[in-house]
Amino acid sequence: MDATGVLWSLCANDSRAAAALAVPFLIPLAINAHHPHRTAALAVLSGPARARHHGVASRQEFLLHRNDPRRHAPDTHDDYGYEVTGYPAGWSVAAARAAITTATTALLPLLGDSDPTVRVDAAYVLATAADPAHTIRTALAGGFATEGDAMVRAALLLAAAEITRAHPHPPTVRWLRERWHDRAEAPEARLLAAVGWLCLTDQPAPEELRRAVDTLADNERAHAMEALPWMSAASGTNEPGLLRCRRCMLHPEEPDPEEVLWDSLF
């Protein structure tokens, strides 16, 4: 197993205390355009900065940061609980987010990289940083204005929504509403703007949003959007992340395919 695989394993096994220590060392690799393992480092960089997000797709939990190192005391771990080592998981998450926040200036140029995968992963990393001055959201909006790739446009919107969940900003909420409302926008962007907007408000989902999501979130598009790390993390057994978000956020009465599968085994 390579080093990035080890890092993912540590996060998957709820041992982020060790993984968080790697974040400051991965950042120089991720921002070095000539490093042979740059994309691998960037892809795993924010893993330690997120916890309990795999399979999470509800309005109440999706994109939620339970511990922000700029807003909470450094000894809090909120409801992340404890790692298998007994270490408070919130401490590890906060440490990883603090390291990424410190490197914001170095990471922002990656949003303009020639490789769309790098732009997506950079947005995913930056979404975990503290952004009280809206520096990152300004960069995301600027990138969105010139971005031609539909998947990257979707990633930029969802990154802005994730940051805004940690740092409320009404103009961003309005911006997301405009994006899902815009029928000329790429379907991928409209879908994730809708998902992001739903997570930032407790208003009932408008009928127009429901129709748009139900129409645009077909199986083919949902599987294609698994390329976005938010969607792959939200996925469950036999259910791509986009469809899981649609079901949990708009159709909670529908059965969970994962529960149906498990029930069929016993």
Steps between C-alpha positions, in 0.01 A plus 500: 500500500634848412523790744173661391326165541633478854361846573154402372515183709579697814199724438276205415609323818424806711865578576520860378743608773783341301361609163464863608874518561557429130296796375772771531740271313253418223425864423842575340458193278148602399601851393812386310395471135807292421477246779415150368257432785334838502151386402506211746604731784228752414235228478558382858597832655163582652417147615619566857305828501167322468342243730183294492404621155497171307145405413369827648251666266229670706429873514585497870841330465637541147784756473489550877821595682451418864827655610653818360843580649438873463166497683531230765740449785790272399403239758148441373407194297126558475311186394775340294571278799829320544731318264586135550815617680292692752607836355217756450421491127408869498855593595638317197247656265566848640876456464469395136266790422733745672793381285294539182379844611859612555584391144200670336712750305715221355200279413278761333698508170411133448145614420645629173701190411478365145389157628128492590560220752746723685246784501234270647731358767629848586142615558440193718806579711430872532142428609640378834690821574379779724385792284364778725617771257339326198835480321445145382137555403603803295755283317242224446251748354772649280597158374138411437453810284764378253474121541384303197505147642159398639643272770739767622220756505301263718799446731556874542137551602501218752831618648347844550198340667720293733697804613180699545359231726795566732501877445147627421486746211151590365632624160645153432165340587329732252767427239440126531125551463560697180720222366251215545225726372691578176381261229789604276750368756667159461285225658786388726537852636126547545478174693779575745388861540164356606665256740714776649205737533292235677777455757520873570133567565218343695241624250282233338635391164320701228303294250718638219812368674339159549407478133845609388681250721266212418535571128875556486620240753476192280710186546747580225576846632512377860765240414702755302491739795662241726820658364431787741634413847191633681279266301721193533514560877121529524435180307369181656454141393344495151427874528722773348553808715280727290204263519559449871492879552181524295331226700613621843431867437185489288351151533574374853197271481674282241679187630876505545648248250774416747251410772297300250812305405592423860144399585503257208803322643334403825 
